[in-house]
Amino acid sequence: MHIVLVGNPNTGKSTLFNTLTGQTQKISNLPGTTIEEKTGHFFHKDVKVHVTDLPGTYSLYPNGEDEQITAKFILEHIDNKINTIVFVADAGNLERNLLLYTQISDLGLPVILALNMMDMLESKNLEVDIPQLSLELQTLVVPVNARKGEGLQQLKDTIFKSNQALQNTFFNPVELQNDLIKNAEGSSTPYSKWQRIYSNYKQLKNKLTGPSNEDLYLQTDKLIADETEKRFTKISEIIAKTVKKKVEKRKNPTQRIDSVLLHPVYGFLIFFTTLFIIFQSIFRLAEYPKGWIETCFSVATTFLKSNLPDNVFSQMLCDGILPGLSGVIVFLPQIIILFLILALLEDSGYMTRVSFITDRLMRKFGLNGKSVIPLIGGMACAIPSIMATRNIENKKDRLITILVTPLMSCSARLPVYTLLAGLLFVPENTYGIDMRGLLILGMYLLGFVMALLFAFIFKLILRQKQKSFFVLELPDYRLPKWQNIWMTLKLKTKDFVFNAGKIILIVSVILWFLASHGPEKKFAAIDARYAQYTAPDKDAKVKADQLEASYAGSLGKLIEPTIKPLGYDWKIGIALITSFAAREVFVGTVSTIYSVGSVDDEQLIGATLSKQVNQNTGLKTYTLPVVLSLLVFYAFAMQCISTLAVTYRETKSMKWPIVQFVYMSGFAYLMSLIVYQTLS
Amino acid sequence: MTAAELKKGERATIKEVIYCDLQCKLIEMGCYCGKEISMLYKAPFGDPIAFDIDGYTLGLRREEALKLKVELL
């Protein structure tokens, strides 16, 4: 048996899905789209019932990408597989919810009505006459409270009775007396015929242009508007008979909360406070687990190094796979905290308010109120933030958000900034201000400003097919449900570890190979050179020379001519190359290159770096222009393969990761060049 | 007048949804002819605007609210 959950957004459909299917649910990408299909199952009276949860939509005439999926899924499955559609409706908002219900019912599909959020009726001063509603709609109506799990048993029983239901026809397209629809009469229901004609026509519309097509376009648009109004006329008659409004005129709780949260002054203050808390907790709370994970990995690596036989495999494990794995897992605390806060804000309903108050500003830059959240998240990590753009309906707005999010200074840039800032300023406070902290704050601001700037440039360049709009339901505030949040966290974390993690792992193994292997002749020469050398720094010196001779070292030398104008030598070149696995690798790489014993002691690396002499110029390597040039390079360059992989996954096209890589790295090169050349 | 000109707390009946790309979308969201709406809040700088439609809150950009011809109640 197979049932499908359909309904408007914000009706508690996902909560119902979670409660019904529990641990059995899976998310799989629908082929060819970025939209995920959620499936699961439950057993009732020993029968396995498969459940599919479709993205919420307001009607069968879709606007966004996720709405399109739902309409397409339903139309494709009219004749088969689905035994029952469970239409989930918000009992407090019945009129608008019933629009989609009547459309689906007119397709001739067996559908039962699950009235959710019954508990909210009280605060809205409403009463619903369920038997009367069932009579009017000629279907089975079940009141449920998905959050508390009430009414589920009755719902399951009803699902098995559903094929006895026989709904009446709400709307026959022939009523509109239009030539287009005359052909619609036939064996299946008239409305399903019309839907088929409409979807065929829509495919045609993309291919045809010209005046006759314009005509057809206007005509169908008019038809849909007429259909929707006719449906609402009938629905409002039903509502008049079944929903009683109690006279008491009191602002509902949501409107009372909104009068503060959407206040022109307090609203913004609260928003910025929220931002501040998000930002702080991503850094501060994640610090501890991050430290523990790093310790675990270093202990494990040391243990394995001293207990495993010294061969290629143990080297690959200790110098390639483990550091690579730790590179993924070290970011998990930040990602989990980010997802947790975002899920809390989303589930409570506050997220849509943030979109509401910032839409005006973001629109000026080719973005959308809904772009704010990914941009904020970009300060932690671009990867989950790019995944969070899925709810932006407008394709262009969404694409621009994906393209500019990596310009926000993510947490991986922080170690690099810290190291470089330490080279410019001594730790003591200048005029009572920690100048390093100020510089880093400046880097974050720079990232944000550039993200807006490039959004604006993309807005001018990219062609717009779809009109940007912002018709947004601001759902009622609800206390977040922990089960929902836990599910979201679990699924998204798993997604990150297995998808992004795979790529990070492969890249780190390749990097390990390139940095530890080289032409045998050169390596033999190094061994010979240090054969008699016994000073305690022998290992470090051998390592540094081996790095220079390795394939990675050769690569560094190879790219040296191109990075020389920026003030870098081949050693920095290696660090730039290895940084493409993850930016923070920069710190580890320079410390290996300059043979510093401990990687963790940034003071020590800083001291060594400031002593380095450029082989080409004979001057100090890390002068002010070089450090500034490096800072600018790391702020703008696309050096994160995982982000590119996620961009590919979300846009389903190789074009956009390439665009992202070229514009960001090109801009980084140009800016570093300007900085270095003007200052030196 | 249009819905964009409503002041905070004012109630009005929708008289016409002006033809535009979003006409169908607006009607789907419950903004059909004869429907009662009231203006709840404006975002900073007066855009977007939030309306109460039958107990649910709908946010619309100013340019979208201009498509709703209304009559004050």
Interface residues (C-beta under 8 A of the other chain):
Chain A: Y58 S59 Y61 N63 G92 N93 E95 R96 L99 K124 L126 D221 K222 I224 A225 T228 E229 F232 N252 T254 Q255 D258 S259 L262 H263 P264 G267 F268 T352 F356 I357 D359 R360 R363 G369 K467 F469 F470 V471 L472 E473 L474 P475 D476
Chain B: V17 Y19 D21 L22 Q23 C24 K25 L26 I27 E28 M29 G30 Y32 C33 K35 L40 Y41 K42 A43 P44 F45 D47 P48 A50 D52 I53 D54 G55 Y56 T57 L58 G59 L60 R61 E64
